[in-house]
Amino acid sequence: MRRPVALLGLLAGATLLSACASLAPAPACPAGQSPARLIQLGFGRKIGDQVGVSEADFARFVDEELTPRFPEGLTVLDAAGQWRSNAGPIVREPSKIVILALPGRAGGEDKVEAVREAYKKRFSQEAVMAITQPACLGF
């Protein structure tokens, strides 16, 4: 079982951002943009001591789990994550960051949680990192 990928301190920052976001009023959006939420999901790719989630595995996961739930679009980035294992040492692993822009101030949380649970189950992961921030969205 793996712990969540924490991109060089991003996890600690995510907790702070989540706390701040819940206290801060929603930003006023400029002309041509509407209130939205930016969600970043961090997916570690190691299983045990090996990279167990290949590029093809992750592409299949995107096709089968993410795209059906978020057909409007998403962005996938390669990343280098790290976390402290239960035994104490810092473990580094290749990771994927998925960025979702969801319109409105609420809704879609069930889809995000379903994706996180599907990844944990499919690839024997302990967790998937999630960061949610208020945003403004325009195309």
DSSP file (Angstrom, degrees, kcal/mol; ACC not computed):
  #  RESIDUE AA STRUCTURE BP1 BP2  ACC     N-H-->O    O-->H-N    N-H-->O    O-->H-N    TCO  KAPPA ALPHA  PHI   PSI    X-CA   Y-CA   Z-CA
    1    1 A M              0   0    0      0, 0.0     2,-0.3     0, 0.0   124,-0.2   0.000 360.0 360.0 360.0 143.2    0.0    0.0    0.0
    2    2 A R  B     -a  125   0A   0    122,-0.6   124,-2.3   118,-0.1   125,-0.4  -0.776 360.0-129.9-113.7 155.6    1.3    3.5   -0.8
    3    3 A R        -     0   0    0     -2,-0.3    41,-0.1   123,-0.2   123,-0.1  -0.486  46.7 -75.0 -92.0 171.1    0.8    6.8    0.8
    4    4 A P        -     0   0    0      0, 0.0     2,-0.4     0, 0.0    -1,-0.2  -0.283  46.3-108.8 -68.4 152.9   -0.2    9.9   -1.2
    5    5 A V        -     0   0    0     37,-0.4     2,-0.5   122,-0.2   124,-0.2  -0.667  32.0-166.2 -76.5 132.8    2.2   11.7   -3.4
    6    6 A A  B     -B   82   0B   0     76,-1.2     2,-1.4    -2,-0.4    76,-1.1  -0.931  17.9-136.7-124.7 106.2    3.1   15.1   -1.9
    7    7 A L    >   -     0   0    0     -2,-0.5     3,-1.5     1,-0.3    74,-0.1  -0.461  65.8 -55.8 -73.6  92.6    4.8   17.3   -4.4
    8    8 A L  T 3  S-     0   0    0     -2,-1.4    -1,-0.3     1,-0.3    75,-0.1   0.858 120.8 -28.0  41.6  57.9    7.7   18.8   -2.5
    9    9 A G  T 3> S+     0   0    0     -3,-0.4     4,-1.8    73,-0.2    -1,-0.3   0.430 104.0 122.5  91.7  -0.7    5.7   20.3    0.3
   10   10 A L  H <>  +     0   0    0     -3,-1.5     4,-2.6     1,-0.2     5,-0.1   0.833  67.7  61.4 -64.2 -32.1    2.5   20.8   -1.6
   11   11 A L  H  > S+     0   0    0      2,-0.2     4,-1.8     1,-0.2    -1,-0.2   0.929 105.3  45.6 -62.3 -45.9    0.5   18.6    0.8
   12   12 A A  H  > S+     0   0    0      1,-0.2     4,-1.7     2,-0.2    -1,-0.2   0.918 114.7  49.0 -62.6 -41.9    1.2   21.0    3.7
   13   13 A G  H  X S+     0   0    0     -4,-1.8     4,-3.1     1,-0.2    -2,-0.2   0.852 106.0  57.8 -63.9 -35.0    0.4   23.9    1.5
   14   14 A A  H  X S+     0   0    0     -4,-2.6     4,-2.9     2,-0.2    -1,-0.2   0.900 104.7  50.5 -63.5 -41.1   -2.8   22.2    0.4
   15   15 A T  H  X S+     0   0    0     -4,-1.8     4,-2.2     2,-0.2    -1,-0.2   0.929 113.3  45.7 -62.2 -45.0   -4.0   22.0    4.0
   16   16 A L  H  X S+     0   0    0     -4,-1.7     4,-2.7     2,-0.2    -2,-0.2   0.923 113.3  49.4 -64.1 -44.9   -3.3   25.7    4.5
   17   17 A L  H  X S+     0   0    0     -4,-3.1     4,-3.3     1,-0.2    -2,-0.2   0.906 110.3  50.9 -61.8 -41.8   -4.9   26.6    1.2
   18   18 A S  H  X S+     0   0    0     -4,-2.9     4,-1.8     2,-0.2    -1,-0.2   0.921 111.9  47.2 -62.2 -43.1   -8.0   24.6    2.0
   19   19 A A  H  X S+     0   0    0     -4,-2.2     4,-0.9    -5,-0.2    -2,-0.2   0.925 115.8  44.9 -63.3 -44.6   -8.3   26.2    5.4
   20   20 A C  H >X S+     0   0    0     -4,-2.7     4,-2.6     1,-0.2     3,-0.6   0.902 110.3  54.6 -66.3 -41.1   -7.8   29.7    3.8
   21   21 A A  H 3< S+     0   0    0     -4,-3.3    -1,-0.2     1,-0.3    -2,-0.2   0.865 106.2  51.8 -62.4 -36.0  -10.2   29.0    1.0
   22   22 A S  H 3< S+     0   0    0     -4,-1.8    -1,-0.3    -5,-0.2    -2,-0.2   0.752 116.7  40.1 -73.6 -21.5  -13.0   28.0    3.4
   23   23 A L  H << S+     0   0    0     -4,-0.9    -2,-0.2    -3,-0.6    -1,-0.2   0.762 101.8  80.4 -93.9 -30.0  -12.5   31.3    5.3
   24   24 A A  S  < S-     0   0    0     -4,-2.6     2,-0.1    -5,-0.1     0, 0.0  -0.502  85.0-112.0 -82.2 145.3  -12.0   33.7    2.4
   25   25 A P        -     0   0    0      0, 0.0    -1,-0.1     0, 0.0    -2,-0.1  -0.394  45.6 -88.8 -69.0 154.9  -14.9   35.1    0.4
   26   26 A A        -     0   0    0      1,-0.1     3,-0.0    -2,-0.1     2,-0.0  -0.377  51.3-105.8 -62.5 140.0  -15.1   33.9   -3.2
   27   27 A P        -     0   0    0      0, 0.0     2,-0.4     0, 0.0    -1,-0.1  -0.357  29.1-112.1 -68.5 147.7  -13.1   36.1   -5.6
   28   28 A A        -     0   0    0     -3,-0.1   108,-0.1     7,-0.0     6,-0.1  -0.663  37.6-130.8 -75.2 132.5  -14.9   38.5   -7.8
   29   29 A C        -     0   0    0     -2,-0.4     3,-0.1     4,-0.1     4,-0.0  -0.655  14.8-118.5 -90.8 141.4  -14.4   37.3  -11.3
   30   30 A P    >   -     0   0    0      0, 0.0     3,-2.0     0, 0.0    -1,-0.1  -0.241  51.3 -68.6 -68.8 164.7  -13.3   39.5  -14.2
   31   31 A A  T 3  S+     0   0    0      1,-0.3     3,-0.1   107,-0.0   107,-0.0  -0.249 124.2  26.0 -54.0 136.6  -15.5   40.1  -17.2
   32   32 A G  T 3  S+     0   0    0      1,-0.3     2,-0.3    -3,-0.1   107,-0.3   0.402 107.5  90.8  88.7  -2.7  -15.8   37.0  -19.3
   33   33 A Q    <   -     0   0    0     -3,-2.0    -1,-0.3   105,-0.1   105,-0.2  -0.917  56.6-156.8-125.9 154.4  -15.1   34.6  -16.4
   34   34 A S  E     -C  137   0B   0    103,-2.6   103,-2.8    -2,-0.3    -6,-0.0  -0.871  36.2 -80.8-125.5 157.8  -17.4   32.9  -14.0
   35   35 A P  E     +C  136   0B   0      0, 0.0    69,-2.7     0, 0.0     2,-0.3  -0.277  62.3 150.5 -56.9 141.4  -16.9   31.4  -10.5
   36   36 A A  E     -CD 135 103B   0     99,-2.4    99,-2.5    67,-0.3     2,-0.4  -0.894  40.1-114.8-155.6-179.8  -15.4   28.0  -10.5
   37   37 A R  E     -CD 134 102B   0     65,-2.5    65,-2.9    -2,-0.3     2,-0.6  -0.996  15.6-145.9-129.7 139.1  -13.2   25.6   -8.5
   38   38 A L  E     -CD 133 101B   0     95,-3.0    95,-2.3    -2,-0.4     2,-0.5  -0.920  18.8-169.4-102.4 122.9   -9.8   24.3   -9.5
   39   39 A I  E     -CD 132 100B   0     61,-3.1    61,-3.1    -2,-0.6     2,-0.5  -0.962   5.2-168.2-118.0 127.2   -9.1   20.7   -8.3
   40   40 A Q  E     -CD 131  99B   0     91,-2.6    91,-2.3    -2,-0.5     2,-0.5  -0.964   3.8-165.2-114.1 128.5   -5.7   19.1   -8.5
   41   41 A L  E     -CD 130  98B   0     57,-2.6    57,-2.4    -2,-0.5     2,-0.6  -0.950   6.5-152.8-113.8 131.6   -5.4   15.4   -7.9
   42   42 A G  E     -CD 129  97B   0     87,-2.2    87,-1.4    -2,-0.5     2,-0.6  -0.921  10.2-170.1-108.8 120.1   -2.0   13.8   -7.2
   43   43 A F  E     - D   0  96B   0     53,-3.1    53,-2.0    -2,-0.6     2,-0.1  -0.930  11.2-148.9-113.7 111.1   -1.6   10.2   -8.2
   44   44 A G  E     - D   0  95B   0     -2,-0.6    51,-0.2    83,-0.4   -42,-0.1  -0.489   3.8-158.4 -72.0 148.8    1.5    8.3   -7.1
   45   45 A R        +     0   0    0     49,-1.8     8,-2.1    -2,-0.1     7,-1.3   0.426  55.2 100.8-114.2   0.3    2.7    5.6   -9.6
   46   46 A K  E     -F   51   0C   0      5,-0.3     2,-0.4    48,-0.3     5,-0.3  -0.643  46.2-168.6 -85.8 144.6    4.8    3.3   -7.4
   47   47 A I  E >  S-F   50   0C   0      3,-3.0     3,-1.4    -2,-0.3     2,-0.3  -0.966  72.7 -35.5-126.6 113.4    3.4    0.0   -6.1
   48   48 A G  T 3  S-     0   0    0     -2,-0.4     4,-0.1     1,-0.2    -2,-0.0  -0.588 125.5 -28.0  69.0-133.4    5.8   -1.4   -3.5
   49   49 A D  T 3  S+     0   0    0     -2,-0.3     2,-0.3    -3,-0.1    -1,-0.2   0.338 126.6  72.0 -96.3   6.4    9.3   -0.5   -4.6
   50   50 A Q  E <  S-F   47   0C   0     -3,-1.4    -3,-3.0    43,-0.0     2,-1.0  -0.842  91.5-102.4-122.4 155.2    8.6   -0.4   -8.3
   51   51 A V  E     +F   46   0C   0     -2,-0.3    -5,-0.3    -5,-0.3    -2,-0.1  -0.689  47.3 169.4 -72.7 107.5    6.8    1.8  -10.7
   52   52 A G        +     0   0    0     -7,-1.3     2,-0.8    -2,-1.0    -6,-0.2   0.564  55.5  71.6-102.1 -11.5    3.7   -0.3  -11.0
   53   53 A V  S    S-     0   0    0     -8,-2.1    -1,-0.2    -3,-0.1    70,-0.0  -0.882  74.0-161.4-108.2 100.8    1.4    2.2  -12.8
   54   54 A S     >  -     0   0    0     -2,-0.8     4,-2.5     1,-0.1     5,-0.2  -0.166  34.1-103.0 -73.9 171.0    2.7    2.4  -16.4
   55   55 A E  H  > S+     0   0    0      1,-0.2     4,-2.5     2,-0.2     5,-0.2   0.908 126.2  49.8 -58.8 -42.3    2.0    5.2  -18.8
   56   56 A A  H  > S+     0   0    0      2,-0.2     4,-2.3     1,-0.2    -1,-0.2   0.898 109.2  51.5 -65.2 -40.8   -0.5    2.8  -20.6
   57   57 A D  H  > S+     0   0    0      2,-0.2     4,-2.2     1,-0.2    -2,-0.2   0.927 112.6  45.5 -59.8 -45.6   -2.1    1.9  -17.2
   58   58 A F  H  X S+     0   0    0     -4,-2.5     4,-2.6     2,-0.2    -2,-0.2   0.903 110.6  52.8 -68.6 -39.8   -2.6    5.6  -16.4
   59   59 A A  H  X S+     0   0    0     -4,-2.5     4,-2.4     1,-0.2    -1,-0.2   0.902 110.1  49.2 -60.3 -40.7   -3.9    6.4  -19.9
   60   60 A R  H  X S+     0   0    0     -4,-2.3     4,-2.7     2,-0.2     5,-0.3   0.899 109.3  52.3 -63.7 -41.2   -6.5    3.6  -19.5
   61   61 A F  H  X>S+     0   0    0     -4,-2.2     4,-2.9     2,-0.2     5,-1.2   0.917 109.7  48.9 -61.1 -43.4   -7.4    5.0  -16.1
   62   62 A V  I  <>S+     0   0    0     -4,-2.6     5,-3.1     3,-0.2     4,-0.3   0.942 114.5  45.8 -60.0 -47.4   -8.0    8.4  -17.6
   63   63 A D  I  <5S+     0   0    0     -4,-2.4    -2,-0.2     1,-0.2    -1,-0.2   0.876 122.6  34.5 -63.5 -39.1  -10.1    6.9  -20.4
   64   64 A E  I  <5S+     0   0    0     -4,-2.7    -2,-0.2    -5,-0.1    -1,-0.2   0.787 133.6  17.3 -90.9 -29.8  -12.2    4.7  -18.1
   65   65 A E  I  X5S+     0   0    0     -4,-2.9     4,-0.7    -5,-0.3    -3,-0.2   0.814 126.8  35.5-113.7 -46.0  -12.5    6.8  -14.9
   66   66 A L  I  ><S+     0   0    0     -5,-1.2     4,-2.5    -4,-0.3     3,-0.4   0.957 113.2  50.8 -80.4 -52.3  -11.7   10.5  -15.5
   67   67 A T  H  4<S+     0   0    0     -5,-3.1    -4,-0.1     1,-0.2     6,-0.1   0.890 108.9  50.9 -59.3 -43.5  -13.0   11.2  -19.0
   68   68 A P  H  4 S+     0   0    0      0, 0.0    -1,-0.2     0, 0.0    -2,-0.2   0.863 117.6  40.5 -61.9 -32.2  -16.5    9.7  -18.4
   69   69 A R  H  < S+     0   0    0     -4,-0.7    -2,-0.2    -3,-0.4    -3,-0.1   0.781 129.3  28.8 -84.5 -28.1  -16.9   11.8  -15.2
   70   70 A F    ><  +     0   0    0     -4,-2.5     3,-1.5     1,-0.1    -1,-0.2  -0.522  66.2 156.3-131.8  64.7  -15.3   15.0  -16.6
   71   71 A P  T 3   +     0   0    0      0, 0.0     3,-0.1     0, 0.0    -1,-0.1   0.673  64.6  75.5 -68.6 -15.4  -16.0   15.0  -20.4
   72   72 A E  T 3  S-     0   0    0      1,-0.2     2,-0.2    -3,-0.1    -5,-0.1   0.755 112.6 -86.4 -67.9 -22.4  -15.6   18.8  -20.6
   73   73 A G    <   -     0   0    0     -3,-1.5    28,-0.3    -6,-0.1     2,-0.3  -0.572  42.0-160.3 135.8 162.6  -11.8   18.4  -20.2
   74   74 A L        -     0   0    0     -2,-0.2     2,-0.4    26,-0.1    26,-0.2  -0.957  18.9-123.1-163.8 167.6   -8.9   18.0  -17.9
   75   75 A T  E     - E   0  99B   0     24,-1.9    24,-2.8    -2,-0.3     2,-0.5  -0.985  15.6-159.3-125.4 135.7   -5.1   18.4  -17.9
   76   76 A V  E     - E   0  98B   0     -2,-0.4     2,-0.4    22,-0.2    22,-0.2  -0.967  12.4-175.6-116.5 127.1   -2.6   15.7  -17.0
   77   77 A L  E     - E   0  97B   0     20,-3.0    20,-2.6    -2,-0.5     2,-0.3  -0.928  24.9-124.2-120.1 144.5    0.9   16.6  -16.0
   78   78 A D  E     + E   0  96B   0     -2,-0.4     2,-0.3    18,-0.2    18,-0.2  -0.661  40.0 174.2 -80.1 143.4    4.0   14.5  -15.2
   79   79 A A  E     - E   0  95B   0     16,-2.2    16,-2.6    -2,-0.3     2,-0.5  -0.942  35.5-127.5-145.8 164.8    5.4   15.2  -11.7
   80   80 A A  E     - E   0  94B   0     -2,-0.3     2,-0.2    14,-0.2   -72,-0.1  -0.970  37.2-173.9-116.3 112.3    8.0   14.0   -9.3
   81   81 A G  E     - E   0  93B   0     12,-2.8    12,-2.4    -2,-0.5     2,-0.3  -0.586  10.3-170.0-105.1 165.9    6.4   13.3   -5.9
   82   82 A Q  E     +BE   6  92B   0    -76,-1.1   -76,-1.2    10,-0.2     2,-0.3  -0.988   7.2 170.4-151.0 154.8    7.7   12.4   -2.5
   83   83 A W  E     - E   0  91B   0      8,-2.0     8,-3.3    -2,-0.3     2,-0.6  -0.970  37.2-106.3-155.6 161.3    6.3   11.3    0.8
   84   84 A R  E     - E   0  90B   0     -2,-0.3     6,-0.2     6,-0.2    -2,-0.0  -0.861  38.4-136.9 -96.9 121.9    7.5   10.0    4.2
   85   85 A S    >   -     0   0    0      4,-2.5     3,-1.4    -2,-0.6   -83,-0.0  -0.212  25.1-105.1 -71.9 165.9    6.8    6.3    4.6
   86   86 A N  T 3  S+     0   0    0      1,-0.3    -1,-0.1     2,-0.1    -2,-0.0   0.825 122.9  58.2 -58.8 -31.6    5.5    4.7    7.8
   87   87 A A  T 3  S-     0   0    0      2,-0.1    -1,-0.3     1,-0.1    -2,-0.0   0.626 119.9-110.3 -76.2 -13.1    9.0    3.3    8.3
   88   88 A G  S <  S+     0   0    0     -3,-1.4    -2,-0.1     1,-0.3    -1,-0.1  -0.076  76.4 114.5 116.1 -36.5   10.4    6.8    8.3
   89   89 A P        -     0   0    0      0, 0.0    -4,-2.5     0, 0.0     2,-0.4  -0.339  69.1-110.3 -73.5 155.1   12.5    7.3    5.1
   90   90 A I  E     - E   0  84B   0     -6,-0.2     2,-0.5    -8,-0.1    -6,-0.2  -0.695  33.0-157.9 -80.7 130.6   11.5    9.7    2.4
   91   91 A V  E     - E   0  83B   0     -8,-3.3    -8,-2.0    -2,-0.4     2,-0.4  -0.934   1.5-156.9-112.7 131.1   10.3    7.9   -0.8
   92   92 A R  E     + E   0  82B   0     -2,-0.5   -10,-0.2   -10,-0.2   -87,-0.0  -0.865  18.7 169.1-107.1 142.7   10.4    9.6   -4.2
   93   93 A E  E     - E   0  81B   0    -12,-2.4   -12,-2.8    -2,-0.4     2,-0.1  -0.999  39.3-101.7-150.7 150.0    8.1    8.4   -7.0
   94   94 A P  E     - E   0  80B   0      0, 0.0   -49,-1.8     0, 0.0     2,-0.3  -0.462  50.4-179.6 -66.9 147.3    7.0    9.4  -10.5
   95   95 A S  E     -DE  44  79B   0    -16,-2.6   -16,-2.2   -51,-0.2     2,-0.4  -0.871  26.6-131.2-143.3 169.7    3.5   10.9  -10.3
   96   96 A K  E     -DE  43  78B   0    -53,-2.0   -53,-3.1    -2,-0.3     2,-0.5  -0.993  12.7-156.8-126.8 138.0    0.7   12.4  -12.3
   97   97 A I  E     -DE  42  77B   0    -20,-2.6   -20,-3.0    -2,-0.4     2,-0.5  -0.973   7.7-162.6-112.2 127.3   -1.2   15.6  -11.5
   98   98 A V  E     -DE  41  76B   0    -57,-2.4   -57,-2.6    -2,-0.5     2,-0.5  -0.947   4.4-157.7-110.3 127.8   -4.7   15.9  -13.0
   99   99 A I  E     -DE  40  75B   0    -24,-2.8   -24,-1.9    -2,-0.5     2,-0.4  -0.919  10.4-175.8-108.8 126.7   -6.1   19.4  -13.0
  100  100 A L  E     -D   39   0B   0    -61,-3.1   -61,-3.1    -2,-0.5     2,-0.6  -0.966  13.7-157.6-119.5 136.0   -9.9   19.8  -13.2
  101  101 A A  E     -D   38   0B   0     -2,-0.4   -63,-0.2   -28,-0.3    -2,-0.0  -0.956  15.6-169.8-113.0 111.7  -11.7   23.1  -13.6
  102  102 A L  E     -D   37   0B   0    -65,-2.9   -65,-2.5    -2,-0.6    -2,-0.0  -0.885  19.6-125.5-106.4 126.7  -15.3   22.8  -12.3
  103  103 A P  E    S+D   36   0B   0      0, 0.0   -67,-0.3     0, 0.0     3,-0.2  -0.322  71.6  21.1 -67.3 151.2  -17.8   25.5  -12.9
  104  104 A G  S    S-     0   0    0    -69,-2.7    -2,-0.1     1,-0.2     3,-0.1  -0.064  93.0 -82.1  83.3 174.4  -19.7   27.0  -10.0
  105  105 A R  S    S+     0   0    0      1,-0.1     2,-0.3    29,-0.1    -1,-0.2   0.556 106.1  22.7 -93.8 -10.7  -18.9   27.0   -6.3
  106  106 A A  S    S+     0   0    0     -3,-0.2    -1,-0.1   -69,-0.0   -69,-0.1  -0.964  79.6  72.2-150.8 164.8  -20.3   23.5   -5.6
  107  107 A G        +     0   0    0     -2,-0.3    -5,-0.0    -3,-0.1     0, 0.0   0.064  65.5  64.4 104.9 146.4  -21.0   20.2   -7.2
  108  108 A G     >  +     0   0    0     -2,-0.0     4,-2.1     3,-0.0     3,-0.4   0.350  60.5 119.7  92.0  -6.0  -19.0   17.4   -8.6
  109  109 A E  H  > S+     0   0    0      1,-0.2     4,-2.6     2,-0.2     5,-0.2   0.872  73.7  56.0 -60.4 -36.2  -17.4   16.3   -5.3
  110  110 A D  H  > S+     0   0    0      1,-0.2     4,-2.0     2,-0.2    -1,-0.2   0.877 107.2  49.1 -63.6 -37.1  -19.0   12.9   -5.7
  111  111 A K  H  > S+     0   0    0     -3,-0.4     4,-2.0     2,-0.2    -2,-0.2   0.902 110.7  50.2 -67.9 -41.7  -17.3   12.4   -9.0
  112  112 A V  H  X S+     0   0    0     -4,-2.1     4,-2.3     1,-0.2    -2,-0.2   0.934 112.2  47.1 -62.0 -46.4  -13.9   13.5   -7.6
  113  113 A E  H  X S+     0   0    0     -4,-2.6     4,-2.6     1,-0.2     5,-0.2   0.874 109.0  54.7 -64.5 -36.9  -14.2   11.1   -4.7
  114  114 A A  H  X S+     0   0    0     -4,-2.0     4,-2.3    -5,-0.2    -1,-0.2   0.897 109.1  48.3 -63.2 -40.0  -15.2    8.3   -7.1
  115  115 A V  H  X S+     0   0    0     -4,-2.0     4,-2.2     2,-0.2    -2,-0.2   0.929 111.8  49.2 -64.4 -45.9  -12.1    8.9   -9.1
  116  116 A R  H  X S+     0   0    0     -4,-2.3     4,-2.2     1,-0.2    -2,-0.2   0.930 113.5  46.0 -60.6 -45.9   -9.9    8.9   -6.0
  117  117 A E  H  X S+     0   0    0     -4,-2.6     4,-2.4     1,-0.2     5,-0.2   0.890 110.4  53.4 -65.0 -39.8  -11.4    5.7   -4.7
  118  118 A A  H  X S+     0   0    0     -4,-2.3     4,-2.8    -5,-0.2     5,-0.2   0.907 110.3  47.3 -62.5 -41.5  -11.2    3.9   -8.1
  119  119 A Y  H  X S+     0   0    0     -4,-2.2     4,-2.5     2,-0.2     6,-0.3   0.937 111.7  49.8 -66.2 -46.2   -7.4    4.7   -8.3
  120  120 A K  H  X>S+     0   0    0     -4,-2.2     5,-1.6    -5,-0.2     4,-0.6   0.921 116.4  42.3 -58.3 -44.4   -6.7    3.5   -4.8
  121  121 A K  H ><5S+     0   0    0     -4,-2.4     3,-0.6     3,-0.2    -2,-0.2   0.940 116.3  46.3 -68.7 -47.7   -8.6    0.3   -5.4
  122  122 A R  H 3<5S+     0   0    0     -4,-2.8    -2,-0.2     1,-0.2    -1,-0.2   0.871 125.6  28.9 -65.1 -38.4   -7.2   -0.4   -8.9
  123  123 A F  H 3<5S-     0   0    0     -4,-2.5    -1,-0.2    -5,-0.2    -2,-0.2   0.134 105.9-113.0-115.4  19.6   -3.6    0.3   -8.1
  124  124 A S  T <<5 +     0   0    0     -3,-0.6  -122,-0.6    -4,-0.6     2,-0.3   0.899  59.7 159.7  52.0  49.4   -3.3   -0.6   -4.4
  125  125 A Q  B   < -a    2   0A   0     -5,-1.6    -1,-0.2    -6,-0.3  -122,-0.1  -0.777  43.1-145.2-102.0 146.6   -2.8    3.0   -3.2
  126  126 A E  S    S-     0   0    0   -124,-2.3     2,-0.3    -2,-0.3  -123,-0.2   0.846  77.8 -12.4 -76.3 -34.4   -3.4    4.2    0.3
  127  127 A A        -     0   0    0   -125,-0.4     2,-0.4  -124,-0.1   -83,-0.4  -0.982  50.8-136.6-159.6 164.0   -4.5    7.7   -0.8
  128  128 A V        -     0   0    0     -2,-0.3   -85,-0.2  -124,-0.1     2,-0.1  -0.997  33.7-122.8-127.8 124.9   -4.8   10.2   -3.7
  129  129 A M  E     -C   42   0B   0    -87,-1.4   -87,-2.2    -2,-0.4     2,-0.4  -0.404  29.0-171.0 -67.8 141.1   -4.0   13.8   -2.9
  130  130 A A  E     -C   41   0B   0    -89,-0.2     2,-0.4    -2,-0.1   -89,-0.2  -0.998   9.5-176.2-135.7 133.1   -6.7   16.4   -3.6
  131  131 A I  E     -C   40   0B   0    -91,-2.3   -91,-2.6    -2,-0.4     2,-0.4  -0.998   6.1-169.4-126.1 128.3   -6.4   20.2   -3.5
  132  132 A T  E     +C   39   0B   0     -2,-0.4   -93,-0.2   -93,-0.2  -111,-0.1  -0.978   9.9 172.1-121.6 131.5   -9.5   22.4   -4.1
  133  133 A Q  E     -C   38   0B   0    -95,-2.3   -95,-3.0    -2,-0.4     2,-0.1  -0.983  35.8-109.8-135.2 145.5   -9.3   26.1   -4.7
  134  134 A P  E     +C   37   0B   0      0, 0.0     2,-0.3     0, 0.0   -97,-0.3  -0.480  49.8 163.3 -68.4 147.8  -11.8   28.8   -5.6
  135  135 A A  E     -C   36   0B   0    -99,-2.5   -99,-2.4    -2,-0.1     2,-0.4  -0.911  38.9-115.0-152.3 175.8  -11.1   30.1   -9.1
  136  136 A C  E     -C   35   0B   0     -2,-0.3     2,-0.4  -101,-0.2  -108,-0.0  -0.972  31.7-158.0-119.7 140.9  -12.5   32.1  -12.0
  137  137 A L  E     +C   34   0B   0   -103,-2.8  -103,-2.6    -2,-0.4     2,-0.3  -0.968  19.3 157.0-129.1 132.7  -13.1   30.3  -15.3
  138  138 A G              0   0    0     -2,-0.4  -105,-0.1  -105,-0.2    -2,-0.0  -0.992 360.0 360.0-151.4 148.4  -13.4   31.5  -18.9
  139  139 A F              0   0    0     -2,-0.3  -106,-0.1  -107,-0.3    -1,-0.1   0.317 360.0 360.0-127.0 360.0  -12.9   30.2  -22.4
